[in-house]
Amino acid sequence: MKVIAVIGCGRISTKHFPALQVNENVRIKYACDIIIEKAEKAKEKYSKIENVISDYNIALNDSEVDAVYVLTPNFKHYTITMAALKAGKHVFCEKPITVNYELSLEMAKEAEKQNKMLCIGVVNRFNKAIETLRDMVKDGKFGNIYHVYCSFRSCRCIPGLGGAFTNKAESGGGVLIDWGVHFFDLVYYVLGGFKIKNITSNAYSEMAKDMKSYVYKKGTMWAEDTSDIENGVNDVDDFISGYIRTDKGSISFNGAWAQNIEDNEMFIDFLGDKGGARLSYGGNFTFFDGATITSSASDISFEPVTEFKIPDMFLQENNGFIDSITTGEKARNHIEYVLESAKLLDGLYKSSELDKEISF
Ligand SMILES: NC(=O)c1ccc[n+]([C@@H]2O[C@H](COP(=O)([O-])OP(=O)(O)OC[C@H]3O[C@@H](n4cnc5c(N)ncnc54)[C@H](O)[C@@H]3O)[C@@H](O)[C@H]2O)c1
């Protein structure tokens, strides 16, 4: 039996609590939020939660707690994760690792020093379709993958304008660090890793320069409860475009939290000389090799059926973490395997700031 504390009871906790609730090897000793009502609300819904607290140190000082979940805004990932590791706890930390590569590296080193697991919430690695795609790449079905194109573009849906998501000091960046992190992590994982040679990018913060006059499509401003257009800050990228050369081929991409194009375009194209595939983000893919078209099974399954209906990949991600702290075997989302894509995000921001290509 593993004893868990969950720190941060906001939106993403609604994916982790149900998975922990149905795992027979888990006790949820604490739900913690600085807004205690949020932790109390979680307790009402998930019967396994034993206590609600607003100070995470109570959980860190409890010798019974084996592991903590860090589900807070990005800039708090570093402080809370470091404190938890030093207190001898395993940690599951949501993506992005933190606001930059340098601090991410420190977190990885601390986990190693304390001999504790530190897993990152790159949940798409647990999508069954991704595993199939990865196997097809390994089996040579694509031949030489010479280029990958990523599109993570949506129309006028900047999250929580003026709040933690759009304040660089708190988030580390905008659409690149929030959505791009998943896309580049997937490319890295599916290709079986790569070494970055050089990168170039341009990031823009154009669509909500005047926060008060920004118009979003009804129902599309998620994280609206964190928005603060009166006194808040918006200094992050709402559009970014770039090009990356690696030892395995090149990657080009466009990402938009907001754009004056209505369609959402969320996909990754893997272009090989024998075959290619378009992966719909969060779902399945279609593979084409000139003669045959193969579609992967959809991962939008909710099995095993639980009363809470969460996507299977979140269930697998949580079960994988509990297994890894039980067996001592690193899960596929261990920080060691996620660092290279954090380095990439950092480099892309740097290239845009300096307005030039960055070499590694
Ligand atoms: N894996 C995914 O697909 C995915 C999806 C959404 C969000 N996320 C990540 O999850 C994290 C949280 O995002 P969210 O959308 O749930 O945000 P949110 O604002 O809804 O929730 C964050 C919660 O943390 C609480 N909090 C802040 N500081 C705290 C502290 N010191 N102690 C305890 N609680 C504290 C806040 O009060 C809030 O309730 C972000 O890093 C985000 O990038 C990941």
The ligand as a Tripos MOL2 file, in Angstrom:
@<TRIPOS>MOLECULE
LIG
   44    48     1     0     0
SMALL
NO_CHARGES

@<TRIPOS>ATOM
      1 N1         -0.9510   16.7700  -18.3660 N.am      1 LIG1
      2 C1         -1.8030   17.6120  -18.8870 C.2       1 LIG1
      3 O1         -2.3300   17.3820  -19.9660 O.2       1 LIG1
      4 C2         -2.1130   18.8900  -18.1490 C.ar      1 LIG1
      5 C3         -3.3350   19.5340  -18.3940 C.ar      1 LIG1
      6 C4         -3.6220   20.6810  -17.6740 C.ar      1 LIG1
      7 C5         -2.7010   21.1970  -16.7690 C.ar      1 LIG1
      8 N2         -1.4990   20.5760  -16.5850 N.ar      1 LIG1
      9 C6         -0.5000   21.1400  -15.6550 C.3       1 LIG1
     10 O2         -0.9750   21.0010  -14.3250 O.3       1 LIG1
     11 C7         -0.5800   22.1250  -13.5460 C.3       1 LIG1
     12 C8         -1.8070   22.7400  -12.9070 C.3       1 LIG1
     13 O3         -2.6840   23.1890  -13.9180 O.3       1 LIG1
     14 P1         -4.2500   23.3550  -13.6330 P.3       1 LIG1
     15 O4         -4.8780   23.6320  -14.9480 O.co2     1 LIG1
     16 O5         -4.7580   22.2190  -12.8050 O.co2     1 LIG1
     17 O6         -4.2250   24.7130  -12.7740 O.3       1 LIG1
     18 P2         -5.2760   25.1990  -11.6730 P.3       1 LIG1
     19 O7         -5.0020   26.6380  -11.4710 O.co2     1 LIG1
     20 O8         -6.6430   24.7460  -12.0460 O.co2     1 LIG1
     21 O9         -4.8440   24.3570  -10.3660 O.3       1 LIG1
     22 C9         -3.6890   24.6020   -9.6240 C.3       1 LIG1
     23 C10        -4.0610   24.5090   -8.1510 C.3       1 LIG1
     24 O10        -2.8700   24.6080   -7.3580 O.3       1 LIG1
     25 C11        -3.2060   25.3200   -6.1780 C.3       1 LIG1
     26 N3         -1.9770   25.7910   -5.5310 N.ar      1 LIG1
     27 C12        -1.1670   26.8060   -5.8970 C.ar      1 LIG1
     28 N4         -0.1230   26.9110   -5.0500 N.ar      1 LIG1
     29 C13        -0.2760   25.9350   -4.1190 C.ar      1 LIG1
     30 C14         0.4770   25.5390   -2.9760 C.ar      1 LIG1
     31 N5          1.5800   26.1620   -2.6020 N.pl3     1 LIG1
     32 N6          0.0100   24.4980   -2.2450 N.ar      1 LIG1
     33 C15        -1.1380   23.8640   -2.5800 C.ar      1 LIG1
     34 N7         -1.8870   24.1920   -3.6590 N.ar      1 LIG1
     35 C16        -1.4590   25.2240   -4.4270 C.ar      1 LIG1
     36 C17        -4.1290   26.4270   -6.6860 C.3       1 LIG1
     37 O11        -4.8860   27.0120   -5.6410 O.3       1 LIG1
     38 C18        -4.9800   25.6650   -7.6880 C.3       1 LIG1
     39 O12        -6.1450   25.1130   -7.1040 O.3       1 LIG1
     40 C19         0.1550   23.0850  -14.4970 C.3       1 LIG1
     41 O13         1.5320   22.9070  -14.3360 O.3       1 LIG1
     42 C20        -0.2960   22.6310  -15.8660 C.3       1 LIG1
     43 O14         0.7000   22.8590  -16.8710 O.3       1 LIG1
     44 C21        -1.2130   19.4260  -17.2330 C.ar      1 LIG1
@<TRIPOS>BOND
     1     1     2 1
     2     2     3 2
     3     2     4 1
     4     4     5 ar
     5     4    44 ar
     6     5     6 ar
     7     6     7 ar
     8     7     8 ar
     9     8     9 1
    10     8    44 ar
    11     9    10 1
    12     9    42 1
    13    10    11 1
    14    11    12 1
    15    11    40 1
    16    12    13 1
    17    13    14 1
    18    14    15 2
    19    14    16 1
    20    14    17 1
    21    17    18 1
    22    18    19 2
    23    18    20 1
    24    18    21 1
    25    21    22 1
    26    22    23 1
    27    23    24 1
    28    23    38 1
    29    24    25 1
    30    25    26 1
    31    25    36 1
    32    26    27 ar
    33    26    35 ar
    34    27    28 ar
    35    28    29 ar
    36    29    30 ar
    37    29    35 ar
    38    30    31 1
    39    30    32 ar
    40    32    33 ar
    41    33    34 ar
    42    34    35 ar
    43    36    37 1
    44    36    38 1
    45    38    39 1
    46    40    41 1
    47    40    42 1
    48    42    43 1
@<TRIPOS>SUBSTRUCTURE
     1 LIG1         1 GROUP 0 **** ****
